[in-house]
Amino acid sequence: MLPALDNPHILDIGCGTGEPTLELARLSEGIITAVDINQRALD
């Protein structure tokens, strides 16, 4: 298991519609950047 980090910076590559990313945002106090190559998934 990784140690807990204060205010982590998280990169979610291939986030799709972002459902898991939103859950991660609820569980983390960090900064999340989410990117995906599929523009329709991001809209």
C-alpha positions as CSV (number, residue, x, y, z in Angstrom):
1,M,0.0,0.0,0.0
2,L,1.2,3.5,-0.8
3,P,1.6,6.0,2.0
4,A,-1.0,8.7,2.4
5,L,-0.1,12.0,0.7
6,D,-1.3,15.5,1.7
7,N,-2.9,17.3,-1.3
8,P,-1.7,14.9,-4.0
9,H,-1.7,15.8,-7.7
10,I,-3.5,13.1,-9.6
11,L,-3.4,12.6,-13.4
12,D,-6.3,10.4,-14.8
13,I,-5.4,9.5,-18.3
14,G,-8.2,8.0,-20.3
15,C,-10.9,9.2,-17.9
16,G,-13.8,8.6,-20.3
17,T,-17.0,10.1,-18.9
18,G,-15.2,10.8,-15.6
19,E,-17.5,8.8,-13.3
20,P,-14.5,7.2,-11.5
21,T,-12.7,10.5,-11.5
22,L,-15.6,12.2,-9.7
23,E,-15.6,9.4,-7.1
24,L,-11.9,9.9,-6.6
25,A,-12.5,13.6,-6.2
26,R,-14.9,12.9,-3.4
27,L,-12.4,10.7,-1.6
28,S,-9.3,12.9,-2.1
29,E,-8.4,16.4,-1.2
30,G,-5.9,16.6,-4.0
31,I,-5.9,18.2,-7.4
32,I,-7.1,16.0,-10.2
33,T,-6.4,16.5,-13.9
34,A,-8.5,14.2,-16.2
35,V,-7.8,13.8,-19.9
36,D,-9.2,11.6,-22.6
37,I,-8.7,11.4,-26.4
38,N,-12.4,10.8,-27.0
39,Q,-14.0,14.3,-27.2
40,R,-17.6,12.9,-27.0
41,A,-16.8,11.3,-23.7
42,L,-15.7,14.6,-22.3
43,D,-18.7,16.6,-23.6
